[in-house]
């Protein structure tokens, strides 16, 4: 126990802090001697100490009954020990109102992790819940430690009605002991940062995880510059904020764009803690509902007119790294170009994880590539309508994957004997053409990033673009990009066009009677070295691009095991690679693995089982997808014994491929093959006919 003596307006004051060894932990007691009423100072003639102790170390302390100029005012001060270490101090306000008031009585010297709240006249448990992150029914307050004498959560209940006396203790117990106080506080902070009127949204799992992280860059003690002890900190070793530009510039390689969550920390790190932060999406359209004038093109005003846009380099990026799980994923995608010489396109399916090389960074991990219907030539690509797109997204979601980006090739062979390709995308030409930027912006608009700080509920996008092209060493390189939020707005509102004769240049549309287009500017350096502002007609697309590092891991990861004879990829009929029961029977007969889960864990095979026209398994494959997602062999064995797999085997046995190793995977063993021998499949329509018939019951064609 430690006692100190202080002076406050000529009155003696003692402060006692009870050590953790005795009494309640962290309880602070202050005693004020009685004094006469004085019109020039604040007179505190009675102090009430109430503490709330629970598993979460919550402490209440009340100071009340302040006699001031013939008024009896109740001052309620609540002290809450929270892990965030933030403090709410009312000393400046009270000193301004009452010059004789001592800062000590306003908890200016509270220990780390303490928050204080002052209320007048009434104790409202609803306001306590709102201020400190508890739900209305998330806690209960009792007079006794054995949870008897509960104080009901009635609003505007005065301290007199509660019959709280000097020295009484209150006890707070959370309603859900399983939940931690840190999680409760994180939720309250997240909700408090949400702008007024913003919709209630559920962010991605990676965003929810990064919100709870500290994010600071911790540095060890410098032996030469630090002159303090091992427990001290100075400017040379104090932790840095995740948005520290000097630190990012000195990384190897240097990082030009901070992570999106570091950018949020920068916005919410001021004195107001991001109270007024709102990530507004850019709009290039006239605001609707303006009735002061005729609609465009007859009239427009400053209220409904969109603001002009000046293109700037985006300081942050939503994804900081792209990583393919293994080289086989990329090699199988490049096989199409190797065999045909035509360019190809695919969608990247994977997941978002933490990228630890950059503070609060996000990594897009690619586990599979789906190739949609398309028409490719040596210098062009055309994406066709995909009727299976929704089914593919649904199957990927059940496998724990999502569409994270798209990939396309831009490869021209330079020397077929050496296997080299042309290095065509560089600083002298372009990295992404204007048409590719528009396509990337369209994809990013289709996959917005859910964000709680935006009034629209979304801001930017995590959808990435990967280009397979020639590098400086004339080998195939994978380059990752995103387009900025400004480019997304220009594409969404149909304001950006490509140039026919200059792929590195875009062109902003001019206003017409059908559409008003705001002016778009960018800054450049003239021949005299002066910074000038130019109209974006034309527009260098470098102002719209954000580069992302694309990597392969040292230790490959396999969400889907790789087979020596993999199942064919969809939509490759031009190569003669088709997905049918003949290819399925060939795949099963050539696979020598004894583990059924390894055989069936192929992304393209699972898509075929769900989307084939003969026997789609969309309604009965959930158990198998769960087995693949969790790598559970027992679940896979359970599904293997179903009637659906037995029917698949029967269909495979009718295509003329020897199935020597297929019986061990069968659902019903020898009975399945006996049934297959009795029935016969039509070679024209694959319909399974009953034995004893010479013509197909479905198409009426002969059996042979």
C-alpha positions as CSV (number, residue, x, y, z in Angstrom):
1,X,0.0,0.0,0.0
2,X,1.3,3.4,-1.0
3,X,0.1,6.8,0.4
4,X,0.9,10.2,-0.9
5,X,0.0,13.7,0.3
6,X,-1.1,16.4,-2.2
7,X,-2.5,19.9,-2.0
8,X,-5.7,20.9,-3.7
9,X,-7.0,24.5,-3.3
10,X,-5.5,24.6,0.2
11,X,-7.2,21.4,1.3
12,X,-5.3,18.2,2.3
13,X,-6.0,15.2,0.1
14,X,-4.8,11.6,0.5
15,X,-4.7,9.0,-2.3
16,X,-4.5,5.3,-1.5
17,X,-3.9,2.5,-4.1
18,X,-4.5,-1.0,-3.0
19,X,-1.9,-3.4,-4.2
20,X,-2.8,-6.6,-6.0
21,X,-1.8,-8.6,-3.1
22,X,-4.7,-7.4,-0.9
23,X,-8.2,-6.2,-1.4
24,X,-9.7,-6.0,-4.9
25,X,-7.2,-5.8,-7.8
26,X,-6.7,-2.4,-9.3
27,X,-9.2,-0.6,-6.9
28,X,-8.4,3.1,-6.4
29,X,-9.7,4.9,-3.4
30,X,-9.5,8.6,-2.8
31,X,-10.7,10.4,0.4
32,X,-11.6,14.0,0.5
33,X,-12.0,15.8,3.8
34,X,-15.2,17.8,4.4
35,X,-15.1,21.4,3.6
36,X,-17.4,24.4,3.8
37,X,-19.4,25.6,0.9
38,X,-17.4,28.1,-1.2
39,X,-18.8,29.9,-4.3
40,X,-15.4,29.9,-6.0
41,X,-14.5,26.2,-6.1
42,X,-16.1,22.8,-6.5
43,X,-16.8,21.2,-3.2
44,X,-16.8,17.4,-3.0
45,X,-18.2,16.6,0.4
46,X,-18.9,12.9,0.0
47,X,-17.3,10.2,-2.0
48,X,-18.9,6.8,-2.7
49,X,-16.7,3.9,-3.9
50,X,-18.4,1.2,-5.8
51,X,-16.5,-1.5,-7.6
52,X,-17.6,-4.1,-10.0
53,X,-15.3,-7.1,-10.0
54,X,-15.8,-10.1,-12.3
55,X,-13.8,-12.5,-14.5
56,X,-13.3,-9.6,-16.9
57,X,-11.8,-7.2,-14.2
58,X,-14.5,-4.6,-14.6
59,X,-14.3,-1.8,-12.0
60,X,-17.0,0.8,-11.2
61,X,-16.2,3.8,-9.1
62,X,-18.7,6.5,-8.2
63,X,-18.2,10.0,-7.1
64,X,-21.4,11.8,-6.4
65,X,-23.2,14.4,-4.4
66,X,-21.4,17.6,-5.4
67,X,-22.7,20.8,-3.7
68,X,-22.2,23.7,-6.1
69,X,-23.7,27.1,-5.6
70,X,-26.8,25.8,-3.8
71,X,-27.3,23.0,-6.4
72,X,-27.2,19.4,-5.4
73,X,-25.6,17.7,-8.5
74,X,-24.9,14.0,-8.8
75,X,-21.6,13.3,-10.7
76,X,-21.3,9.7,-11.7
77,X,-17.8,8.5,-12.8
78,X,-17.5,5.0,-14.3
79,X,-14.0,3.5,-14.6
80,X,-13.7,0.4,-16.9
81,X,-10.6,-1.6,-17.2
82,X,-10.3,-2.6,-20.9
83,X,-7.5,-4.2,-23.0
84,X,-7.3,-1.3,-25.4
85,X,-5.6,1.0,-22.9
86,X,-7.7,4.1,-24.1
87,X,-8.7,6.8,-21.6
88,X,-11.6,9.2,-21.5
89,X,-10.6,12.2,-19.4
90,X,-13.0,15.0,-18.4
91,X,-10.4,17.1,-16.6
92,X,-10.1,19.9,-19.3
93,X,-13.9,20.3,-19.4
94,X,-14.3,20.5,-15.6
95,X,-11.3,22.8,-15.2
96,X,-12.8,25.1,-17.8
97,X,-16.2,25.1,-15.9
98,X,-14.7,25.1,-12.4
99,X,-11.2,26.8,-12.1
100,X,-10.7,25.5,-8.6
101,X,-11.3,21.9,-9.6
102,X,-8.2,19.6,-9.2
103,X,-7.3,17.3,-12.1
104,X,-6.7,14.5,-9.7
105,X,-10.4,14.1,-9.0
106,X,-11.1,13.7,-12.8
107,X,-8.9,10.6,-13.0
108,X,-6.1,12.3,-15.0
109,X,-3.5,9.9,-13.6
110,X,-5.4,6.7,-14.1
111,X,-3.4,3.6,-14.9
112,X,-3.2,2.1,-18.4
113,X,-6.3,0.3,-19.6
114,X,-8.8,2.5,-17.7
115,X,-11.7,4.4,-19.1
116,X,-13.9,6.8,-17.2
117,X,-17.4,8.1,-17.9
118,X,-19.2,11.0,-16.2
119,X,-23.0,11.1,-15.9
120,X,-25.2,13.5,-14.1
121,X,-28.2,12.6,-11.9
122,X,-29.1,9.2,-13.2
123,X,-27.5,5.8,-13.7
124,X,-28.6,4.2,-17.0
125,X,-27.4,0.6,-17.6
126,X,-28.3,1.0,-21.2
127,X,-25.9,3.8,-21.6
128,X,-23.2,1.8,-19.8
129,X,-23.8,-1.0,-22.3
130,X,-23.7,1.3,-25.3
131,X,-20.5,3.1,-24.1
132,X,-18.5,0.0,-23.2
133,X,-19.4,-2.4,-26.0
134,X,-21.9,-4.7,-24.1
135,X,-25.2,-5.6,-25.6
136,X,-28.3,-4.5,-23.7
137,X,-28.7,-8.0,-22.4
138,X,-25.0,-8.9,-22.3
139,X,-24.4,-8.3,-18.6
140,X,-26.1,-8.0,-15.2
141,X,-25.3,-5.9,-12.2
142,X,-25.9,-7.2,-8.7
143,X,-25.6,-5.8,-5.2
144,X,-24.2,-9.0,-3.7
145,X,-21.3,-11.2,-5.0
146,X,-23.5,-14.3,-5.0
147,X,-25.6,-12.7,-7.8
148,X,-28.5,-11.6,-5.6
149,X,-30.1,-8.2,-5.5
150,X,-30.0,-7.6,-9.3
151,X,-30.2,-4.0,-10.4
152,X,-32.7,-3.9,-13.3
153,X,-31.8,-2.1,-16.5
154,X,-34.4,0.6,-16.2
155,X,-33.6,3.8,-17.9
156,X,-33.1,7.1,-16.0
157,X,-32.9,5.4,-12.6
158,X,-31.4,7.8,-10.0
159,X,-28.8,6.7,-7.4
160,X,-31.2,7.6,-4.6
161,X,-33.8,5.1,-6.0
162,X,-31.1,2.5,-6.2
163,X,-30.4,3.0,-2.5
164,X,-26.6,3.1,-3.1
165,X,-24.7,4.1,0.0
166,X,-21.2,5.0,0.8
167,X,-18.8,2.0,0.6
168,X,-21.2,-0.3,-1.2
169,X,-19.9,-2.6,-3.9
170,X,-21.6,-3.6,-7.1
171,X,-20.8,-6.7,-9.1
172,X,-21.0,-7.1,-12.9
173,X,-21.2,-10.5,-14.5
174,X,-21.3,-10.9,-18.3
175,X,-24.2,-13.0,-19.5
176,X,-21.9,-15.1,-21.8
177,X,-18.8,-16.1,-19.9
178,X,-17.4,-17.9,-23.0
179,X,-16.9,-14.6,-24.8
180,X,-13.9,-12.6,-24.0
181,X,-13.9,-8.9,-23.2
182,X,-11.4,-8.3,-26.0
183,X,-13.9,-9.6,-28.5
184,X,-16.6,-7.5,-27.0
185,X,-14.5,-4.4,-27.2
186,X,-13.4,-5.2,-30.8
187,X,-17.1,-5.4,-31.8
188,X,-17.9,-2.1,-30.2
189,X,-15.0,-0.4,-31.8
190,X,-16.0,-1.8,-35.2
191,X,-19.6,-0.6,-34.8
192,X,-18.5,2.8,-33.6
193,X,-16.4,3.4,-36.7
194,X,-19.4,2.7,-38.9
195,X,-20.6,6.0,-40.5
196,X,-24.1,7.1,-39.7
197,X,-26.6,5.7,-42.1
198,X,-24.2,3.0,-43.4
199,X,-25.8,-0.4,-43.9
200,X,-25.0,-3.3,-41.5
201,X,-22.6,-5.5,-43.4
202,X,-20.6,-8.6,-42.7
203,X,-17.0,-8.2,-43.8
204,X,-14.8,-11.0,-45.1
205,X,-13.2,-13.3,-42.6
206,X,-9.7,-12.0,-43.4
207,X,-10.9,-8.4,-42.8
208,X,-12.5,-9.4,-39.5
209,X,-9.2,-11.0,-38.5
210,X,-7.0,-8.1,-39.4
211,X,-9.3,-5.6,-37.5
212,X,-8.4,-7.4,-34.3
213,X,-4.6,-7.4,-34.9
214,X,-2.3,-4.9,-33.4
215,X,-0.5,-4.3,-36.7
216,X,2.4,-2.3,-35.2
217,X,5.9,-2.9,-36.4
218,X,8.0,-4.0,-33.4
219,X,11.7,-3.3,-33.5
220,X,14.4,-4.7,-31.3
221,X,16.7,-2.6,-29.1
222,X,19.5,-1.0,-31.1
223,X,22.9,-1.7,-29.4
224,X,24.5,1.5,-30.8
225,X,21.7,4.1,-30.7
226,X,19.6,3.0,-27.7
227,X,20.9,4.4,-24.4
228,X,18.2,2.9,-22.1
229,X,17.6,-0.3,-20.3
230,X,16.1,-3.5,-21.7
231,X,12.6,-2.5,-20.7
232,X,12.8,1.1,-22.0
233,X,11.8,2.5,-25.4
234,X,13.1,5.4,-27.5
235,X,12.7,6.8,-30.9
236,X,15.1,4.2,-32.3
237,X,13.2,1.1,-31.0
238,X,9.6,2.3,-30.4
239,X,7.1,0.3,-32.4
240,X,6.1,1.9,-35.8
241,X,2.6,2.2,-37.2
242,X,1.7,-0.1,-40.0
243,X,1.4,2.8,-42.4
244,X,4.9,4.2,-41.8
245,X,6.1,5.1,-45.3
246,X,9.8,5.3,-44.5
247,X,9.7,1.7,-43.2
248,X,7.8,0.5,-46.3
249,X,10.3,2.3,-48.6
250,X,13.2,0.6,-47.0
251,X,11.9,-2.9,-47.4
252,X,13.5,-5.2,-50.0
253,X,11.9,-4.8,-52.5
254,X,10.4,-1.4,-51.6
255,X,6.6,-1.3,-51.1
256,X,4.9,1.5,-52.9
257,X,1.4,0.9,-51.6
258,X,0.5,0.3,-48.0
259,X,-2.1,-2.3,-47.2
260,X,-5.7,-1.3,-47.1
261,X,-6.1,-2.1,-43.4
262,X,-3.0,0.0,-42.7
263,X,-4.7,2.8,-44.6
264,X,-7.7,2.4,-42.4
265,X,-5.5,2.6,-39.3
266,X,-4.1,5.8,-40.6
267,X,-7.5,7.3,-41.1
268,X,-8.7,6.2,-37.7
269,X,-5.5,6.9,-35.7
270,X,-6.1,10.5,-35.0
271,X,-7.6,12.2,-31.9
272,X,-11.2,11.6,-33.1
273,X,-10.4,7.8,-33.7
274,X,-12.0,7.9,-37.1
275,X,-15.4,9.2,-35.9
276,X,-15.9,11.2,-39.1
277,X,-14.2,8.7,-41.5
278,X,-16.4,7.7,-44.4
279,X,-14.9,6.0,-47.5
280,X,-17.0,7.5,-50.2
281,X,-17.2,5.8,-53.6
282,X,-16.6,8.0,-56.6
283,X,-19.7,8.7,-58.7
284,X,-19.5,10.2,-62.2
285,X,-23.3,10.4,-62.7
286,X,-25.7,13.2,-62.1
287,X,-27.4,13.0,-58.8
288,X,-31.1,12.2,-59.1
289,X,-33.9,14.0,-57.4
290,X,-32.9,17.6,-58.2
291,X,-36.1,19.5,-59.0
292,X,-34.8,23.0,-59.3
293,X,-34.3,22.7,-63.1
294,X,-35.1,20.5,-66.1
295,X,-33.2,17.2,-66.4
296,X,-30.0,16.9,-68.4
297,X,-29.3,18.1,-71.1
298,X,-31.7,21.0,-70.5
299,X,-30.3,21.9,-67.1
300,X,-27.8,21.0,-64.4
301,X,-26.7,22.7,-61.1
302,X,-23.9,22.4,-58.6
303,X,-26.0,20.2,-56.3
304,X,-26.5,17.4,-58.9
305,X,-23.4,17.9,-61.0
306,X,-20.6,15.3,-60.3
307,X,-17.3,16.8,-59.3
308,X,-14.3,16.8,-61.6
309,X,-11.8,14.0,-61.1
310,X,-8.0,14.4,-60.8
311,X,-6.2,11.1,-61.2
312,X,-3.7,10.4,-58.4
313,X,-1.6,7.4,-57.5
314,X,-3.5,5.3,-55.1
315,X,-1.6,5.1,-51.8
316,X,-3.0,1.7,-50.8
317,X,-4.0,-1.6,-52.3
318,X,-6.6,-4.1,-51.3
319,X,-4.4,-7.2,-52.0
320,X,-0.7,-7.1,-51.4
321,X,0.4,-10.5,-52.8
322,X,-0.8,-13.2,-55.2
323,X,0.5,-16.7,-54.6
324,X,-0.2,-19.9,-56.7
325,X,-0.2,-22.9,-54.4
326,X,2.1,-24.9,-56.8
327,X,3.6,-24.7,-60.3
328,X,1.3,-27.4,-61.7
329,X,-1.7,-25.1,-61.6
330,X,0.0,-22.6,-63.8
331,X,1.6,-25.2,-66.1
332,X,-1.7,-26.9,-66.9
333,X,-3.1,-23.5,-67.8
334,X,-0.2,-22.7,-70.0
335,X,-0.5,-26.0,-71.8
336,X,-3.3,-24.6,-73.9
337,X,-1.0,-21.9,-75.4
338,X,1.8,-24.4,-75.8
339,X,-0.4,-26.7,-77.9
340,X,-2.3,-24.1,-80.0
341,X,-0.4,-20.9,-79.9
342,X,-3.6,-19.1,-79.1
343,X,-4.1,-16.8,-76.0
344,X,-6.2,-18.2,-73.2
345,X,-8.2,-16.9,-70.1
346,X,-9.2,-18.4,-66.8
347,X,-10.8,-17.5,-63.5
348,X,-8.7,-17.9,-60.3
349,X,-10.3,-19.7,-57.4
350,X,-8.7,-19.6,-54.0
351,X,-8.9,-17.8,-50.7
352,X,-7.7,-14.6,-49.0
353,X,-5.1,-15.0,-46.2
354,X,-2.8,-12.8,-44.2
355,X,0.4,-11.7,-45.9
356,X,2.9,-11.3,-43.1
357,X,5.6,-9.7,-45.1
358,X,3.6,-6.4,-45.2
359,X,1.9,-5.0,-42.0
360,X,-1.8,-5.9,-42.1
361,X,-1.4,-7.3,-45.6
362,X,-3.7,-9.6,-47.6
363,X,-2.6,-12.4,-49.9
364,X,-4.7,-14.0,-52.6
365,X,-3.9,-17.8,-52.7
366,X,-4.8,-19.5,-55.9
367,X,-5.9,-23.2,-55.6
368,X,-7.5,-23.8,-59.0
369,X,-8.1,-22.2,-62.4
370,X,-11.5,-22.5,-64.1
371,X,-11.5,-21.9,-67.9
372,X,-14.8,-20.5,-69.1
373,X,-16.1,-20.8,-72.7
374,X,-14.0,-18.5,-74.9
375,X,-12.7,-17.8,-78.4
376,X,-8.9,-17.2,-78.5
377,X,-6.6,-16.3,-81.3
378,X,-2.9,-15.4,-81.4
379,X,-3.7,-11.8,-80.5
380,X,-7.2,-11.6,-79.2
381,X,-9.6,-13.1,-76.6
382,X,-13.4,-13.2,-76.5
383,X,-15.2,-14.4,-73.4
384,X,-18.5,-16.2,-74.2
385,X,-21.5,-16.5,-71.9
386,X,-21.0,-19.3,-69.4
387,X,-24.3,-21.1,-68.4
388,X,-22.4,-22.9,-65.6
389,X,-20.9,-19.9,-63.9
390,X,-23.3,-19.9,-61.0
391,X,-22.9,-23.6,-60.4
392,X,-19.1,-23.3,-60.4
393,X,-19.2,-20.5,-57.8
394,X,-21.5,-22.6,-55.7
395,X,-19.3,-25.7,-55.8
396,X,-16.2,-23.6,-55.1
397,X,-17.9,-22.1,-52.0
398,X,-18.7,-25.6,-50.7
399,X,-15.0,-26.4,-51.1
400,X,-14.0,-23.3,-49.1
401,X,-12.9,-21.4,-52.2
402,X,-14.1,-18.2,-54.0
403,X,-13.3,-16.3,-57.2
404,X,-10.3,-14.1,-56.3
405,X,-9.2,-13.0,-59.8
406,X,-8.7,-13.7,-63.5
407,X,-5.6,-14.7,-65.6
408,X,-4.9,-14.4,-69.3
409,X,-1.9,-15.0,-71.5
410,X,-0.1,-12.6,-73.8
411,X,2.7,-14.8,-75.1
412,X,4.5,-14.8,-78.5
413,X,7.1,-17.5,-79.1
414,X,10.5,-16.1,-80.0
415,X,12.6,-19.2,-80.4
416,X,10.8,-22.6,-80.4
417,X,14.1,-24.5,-80.1
418,X,15.1,-22.6,-76.9
419,X,11.6,-22.3,-75.6
420,X,11.9,-18.5,-75.2
421,X,9.1,-15.9,-75.5
422,X,9.1,-12.3,-76.5
423,X,9.5,-9.6,-73.9
424,X,6.8,-7.2,-75.0
425,X,5.3,-5.6,-71.8
426,X,7.8,-3.1,-70.3
427,X,8.2,0.6,-69.5
428,X,8.7,1.5,-73.1
429,X,5.4,0.0,-74.2
430,X,2.7,-0.8,-71.5
431,X,2.0,-3.1,-68.7
432,X,-1.7,-3.3,-69.1
433,X,-3.6,-2.0,-72.2
434,X,-6.5,0.3,-71.8
435,X,-8.9,-2.4,-72.9
436,X,-7.5,-4.8,-70.3
437,X,-7.8,-2.0,-67.6
438,X,-11.5,-1.6,-68.6
439,X,-12.0,-5.4,-68.4
440,X,-10.3,-5.5,-65.0
441,X,-12.4,-2.6,-63.7
442,X,-15.5,-4.4,-64.8
443,X,-14.5,-7.5,-63.0
444,X,-13.7,-5.6,-59.9
445,X,-17.0,-3.8,-59.9
446,X,-18.7,-7.2,-60.1
447,X,-16.8,-8.3,-57.0
448,X,-16.8,-5.4,-54.6
449,X,-15.0,-5.4,-51.2
450,X,-17.4,-5.3,-48.3
451,X,-16.4,-2.4,-46.0
452,X,-18.0,-1.2,-42.8
453,X,-16.6,2.3,-43.2
454,X,-18.4,3.0,-46.5
455,X,-21.9,4.5,-46.6
456,X,-22.6,2.1,-49.5
457,X,-21.4,-1.0,-47.6
458,X,-18.6,-1.6,-50.1
459,X,-15.4,0.1,-51.1
460,X,-12.9,-1.0,-53.8
461,X,-12.3,-4.7,-54.6
462,X,-10.0,-7.6,-53.8
463,X,-10.4,-9.0,-57.3
464,X,-6.9,-9.3,-59.0
465,X,-5.6,-9.6,-62.5
466,X,-2.7,-11.8,-63.5
467,X,-0.9,-11.7,-66.9
468,X,1.2,-14.5,-68.2
469,X,3.7,-12.8,-70.4
470,X,7.4,-12.7,-71.4
471,X,9.9,-11.3,-68.9
472,X,13.3,-9.7,-69.3
473,X,15.0,-13.1,-69.5
474,X,12.6,-14.2,-72.3
475,X,10.9,-16.7,-70.0
476,X,7.2,-16.8,-68.9
477,X,6.5,-14.5,-66.0
478,X,3.3,-13.9,-64.1
479,X,2.6,-10.3,-63.3
480,X,-0.2,-9.2,-60.9
481,X,-2.2,-6.0,-61.1
482,X,-5.3,-4.2,-59.9
483,X,-6.9,-1.0,-61.2
484,X,-7.5,1.9,-58.8
485,X,-10.9,2.9,-57.3
486,X,-10.9,5.9,-59.7
487,X,-10.7,3.5,-62.7
488,X,-13.5,1.4,-61.3
489,X,-15.7,4.4,-61.1
490,X,-14.9,5.5,-64.6
491,X,-15.6,2.0,-65.9
492,X,-18.8,1.6,-63.9
493,X,-20.3,4.9,-65.1
494,X,-19.1,4.1,-68.7
495,X,-16.8,7.1,-69.0
496,X,-13.6,5.4,-70.2
497,X,-12.9,4.1,-73.7
498,X,-9.8,2.4,-75.2
499,X,-7.8,3.9,-78.1
500,X,-7.7,1.8,-81.3
501,X,-4.2,2.7,-82.4
502,X,-2.5,3.1,-79.0
503,X,-3.2,0.3,-76.5
504,X,-1.3,2.2,-73.7
505,X,-3.8,5.1,-73.9
506,X,-7.4,5.5,-72.8
507,X,-9.9,8.2,-73.6
508,X,-12.5,9.7,-71.4
509,X,-15.8,10.3,-73.1
510,X,-17.2,13.8,-73.8
511,X,-20.6,14.9,-72.5
512,X,-23.5,14.3,-74.8
513,X,-27.2,14.8,-74.7
514,X,-27.5,11.2,-73.4
515,X,-24.8,11.3,-70.7
516,X,-23.0,14.0,-68.7
517,X,-19.3,13.1,-68.2
518,X,-17.3,15.1,-65.6
519,X,-13.9,16.4,-66.5
520,X,-11.0,14.1,-65.8
521,X,-7.5,15.4,-65.3
522,X,-4.1,14.1,-64.6
523,X,-0.8,15.7,-63.7
524,X,2.3,15.6,-65.9
525,X,5.7,17.2,-66.2
526,X,6.4,19.3,-69.2
527,X,9.7,19.7,-71.1
528,X,10.7,22.6,-68.7
529,X,10.3,20.4,-65.6
530,X,7.1,22.1,-64.5
531,X,4.1,20.2,-63.2
532,X,1.0,20.8,-65.3
533,X,-2.5,19.5,-65.3
534,X,-3.9,18.0,-68.5
535,X,-7.3,16.8,-69.6
536,X,-7.5,13.0,-69.9
537,X,-8.2,12.9,-73.6
538,X,-6.1,10.8,-74.1
539,X,-5.2,9.3,-70.8
540,X,-2.0,7.2,-69.9
541,X,-3.3,4.1,-68.2
542,X,-0.3,4.1,-65.8
543,X,-2.4,6.4,-63.6
544,X,-4.9,3.6,-63.2
545,X,-2.7,0.6,-62.4
546,X,-1.6,-0.9,-59.1
547,X,1.1,-3.6,-59.4
548,X,1.0,-6.7,-57.1
549,X,3.8,-9.1,-56.5
550,X,3.0,-12.7,-57.8
551,X,4.9,-15.6,-56.3
552,X,5.2,-19.3,-55.9
553,X,5.9,-20.9,-52.5
554,X,9.1,-22.7,-51.8
555,X,7.1,-25.6,-50.3
556,X,4.2,-26.3,-52.6
557,X,0.7,-26.6,-51.2
558,X,-1.9,-28.9,-52.7
559,X,-5.5,-28.2,-52.0
560,X,-6.3,-30.8,-54.8
561,X,-3.7,-33.6,-55.0
562,X,-1.9,-33.8,-58.4
563,X,-2.3,-37.0,-60.4
564,X,0.1,-38.3,-63.1
565,X,-2.9,-38.5,-65.5
566,X,-5.1,-35.7,-64.4
567,X,-8.7,-35.3,-65.4
568,X,-9.2,-33.1,-68.5
569,X,-9.9,-29.4,-68.1
570,X,-13.3,-28.0,-69.1
571,X,-14.0,-26.2,-72.4
572,X,-10.9,-27.5,-74.2
573,X,-12.8,-29.2,-77.1
574,X,-10.5,-27.5,-79.6
575,X,-7.6,-29.6,-78.3
576,X,-9.6,-32.8,-78.4
577,X,-9.8,-32.9,-74.6
578,X,-13.4,-33.5,-73.7
579,X,-15.1,-34.1,-70.4
580,X,-17.3,-37.2,-70.7
581,X,-17.7,-40.6,-69.1
582,X,-15.1,-42.0,-71.5
583,X,-12.5,-39.6,-70.1
584,X,-13.7,-40.3,-66.6
585,X,-13.3,-44.1,-67.0
586,X,-9.8,-43.5,-68.5
587,X,-8.9,-41.3,-65.5
588,X,-10.2,-43.9,-63.0
589,X,-8.4,-46.8,-64.7
590,X,-5.1,-45.0,-64.9
591,X,-5.1,-43.8,-61.4
592,X,-3.2,-46.2,-59.2
593,X,-3.8,-44.6,-55.8
594,X,-5.6,-46.7,-53.2
595,X,-7.1,-43.7,-51.4
596,X,-10.4,-42.8,-52.8
597,X,-10.2,-39.2,-51.5
598,X,-7.0,-38.6,-53.4
599,X,-8.6,-39.9,-56.6
600,X,-11.8,-37.8,-56.4
601,X,-10.1,-34.6,-55.1
602,X,-9.8,-33.0,-58.5
603,X,-11.4,-29.6,-59.0
604,X,-12.3,-30.2,-62.7
605,X,-13.5,-33.7,-62.0
606,X,-15.9,-32.4,-59.3
607,X,-17.2,-29.8,-61.7
608,X,-17.9,-32.5,-64.3
609,X,-19.8,-34.7,-61.8
610,X,-22.0,-31.7,-61.0
611,X,-22.5,-30.2,-64.4
612,X,-22.6,-33.2,-66.8
613,X,-25.9,-33.6,-68.7
614,X,-26.2,-37.4,-68.4
615,X,-26.3,-37.6,-64.6
616,X,-25.7,-34.4,-62.7
617,X,-25.0,-34.8,-59.0
618,X,-25.7,-31.3,-57.9
619,X,-28.2,-32.3,-55.3
620,X,-26.3,-35.3,-53.9
621,X,-22.6,-34.3,-53.8
622,X,-22.6,-32.1,-50.8
623,X,-21.2,-34.8,-48.6
624,X,-18.3,-35.5,-51.0
625,X,-17.5,-31.8,-51.3
626,X,-17.4,-31.6,-47.5
627,X,-15.0,-34.6,-47.4
628,X,-12.7,-32.9,-50.0
629,X,-12.8,-29.6,-48.1
630,X,-11.9,-31.2,-44.7
631,X,-9.8,-33.9,-46.2
632,X,-11.9,-36.5,-44.4
633,X,-11.4,-40.0,-45.9
634,X,-14.3,-41.5,-43.8
635,X,-16.8,-39.1,-45.3
636,X,-15.5,-39.9,-48.8
637,X,-15.9,-43.6,-48.1
638,X,-19.4,-43.0,-47.0
639,X,-20.3,-41.2,-50.2
640,X,-18.6,-43.9,-52.2
641,X,-21.2,-46.4,-51.0
642,X,-24.1,-44.3,-52.3
643,X,-26.2,-45.2,-55.3
644,X,-25.0,-42.2,-57.2
645,X,-21.4,-43.5,-57.4
646,X,-22.7,-46.9,-58.4
647,X,-24.6,-45.4,-61.3
648,X,-21.4,-43.4,-62.3
649,X,-19.5,-46.7,-62.4
650,X,-22.2,-48.3,-64.6
651,X,-22.0,-45.5,-67.0
652,X,-18.2,-45.7,-67.1
653,X,-18.3,-49.5,-67.8
654,X,-20.3,-49.0,-71.0
655,X,-17.8,-46.8,-72.9
656,X,-15.4,-49.6,-73.8
657,X,-12.5,-48.7,-71.4
658,X,-11.1,-51.6,-69.3
659,X,-11.8,-50.9,-65.7
660,X,-9.5,-53.3,-64.0
661,X,-8.9,-51.1,-61.0
662,X,-12.4,-49.7,-60.8
663,X,-14.1,-52.4,-58.8
664,X,-12.2,-51.6,-55.6
665,X,-13.8,-48.1,-55.6
666,X,-17.3,-49.5,-56.3
667,X,-20.3,-48.9,-54.0
668,X,-21.7,-52.4,-54.3
669,X,-18.7,-54.5,-55.4
670,X,-19.5,-57.3,-57.7
671,X,-23.2,-56.7,-57.9
672,X,-22.6,-53.3,-59.6
673,X,-20.6,-55.0,-62.3
674,X,-23.2,-57.8,-62.7
675,X,-25.9,-55.2,-63.2
676,X,-23.7,-53.3,-65.6
677,X,-23.2,-56.6,-67.6
678,X,-26.9,-57.2,-67.8
679,X,-27.7,-53.6,-68.9
680,X,-26.2,-52.0,-72.0
681,X,-25.6,-48.3,-72.8
682,X,-26.5,-46.8,-76.1
683,X,-23.4,-45.6,-78.1
684,X,-25.4,-42.7,-79.5
685,X,-27.2,-41.2,-76.5
686,X,-25.6,-43.1,-73.6
687,X,-29.1,-44.2,-72.3
688,X,-29.0,-47.4,-70.1
689,X,-31.3,-50.0,-71.7
690,X,-32.7,-53.2,-70.1
691,X,-31.2,-56.5,-71.2
692,X,-32.8,-58.4,-74.1
693,X,-33.4,-55.3,-76.3
694,X,-31.7,-54.6,-79.6
695,X,-32.8,-51.0,-80.0
696,X,-32.4,-48.1,-77.7
697,X,-35.5,-47.1,-75.9
698,X,-34.6,-43.5,-76.0
699,X,-33.3,-42.8,-79.5
700,X,-34.6,-46.0,-81.2
701,X,-31.1,-46.6,-82.8
702,X,-29.7,-50.1,-83.1
703,X,-27.5,-51.5,-80.3
704,X,-24.5,-52.1,-82.7
